[in-house]
């Protein structure tokens, strides 16, 4: 009787989908919640406007970068392709 190795065939798409769901959960819930918690803790501990405002600015930067991961990923891939010399021409410069 021939044996076939198809035991993991159903698990691969399931785990791939689970990884995408976890990534979405992290980027849409965990990072904004941690940014808010960061601001609240800094404000509570310092009770001063300076550190709290700086915590708000840093939290906004982290939140903004995590919200724009798709754009950053495309830009990074574009830069790598440009400097790889595959499809885009490198910028002109001194030669």
Beta strands, then each sheet from edge to edge (+ up, - down):
end
